[in-house]
Each structure stands twice: as C-alpha cells, then as structure tokens.
C-alpha cells in the first residue's frame, strides 16, 4: 500500500463528533477534488460511521458545509 497523503489541522472545536466528522468530510472532499476514485478511510468512531449511513444523525451545523 502506498500512502498518497495525509493531513492534520486545528479545527478549533471542542466536540469530538464534530472533529471526527470534519476530518472524514475533509478527506472525502480532497479525494473528490483530486479526481481520485479510491479512498481508504479509517475511523474508530461508531457515531461517524452511523452518520454516513443516516444523515439525520449529522449535527445541523455540519450539514451546511
């Protein structure tokens, strides 16, 4: 496996779910912008996984992103 990239940033948020969702969304946006067709996204947050399956679980503040 070849690592194509990684990132870290300060989101200035104190809610773990927001930070986890922002990280996942940023990874997906980056892949889309670069035209890549594969993404391996690892996440240990069950809430984030459930949020991708059920968008109603995404906090309103993040749905407008």
C-alpha angles and dihedrals in degrees: 000000000000121000108226096186149327137197145195130190143166109254095180091224127130098199112092094209091055091050093048093047092046090053093050093046092048090052092050092047091050092051091049094048092051093049094239117154100202133060131176106199118181119196132164096197113104089194092059092049090049091047091058089051094045115028091193087076093061111102111251092239090063098044092073093058 
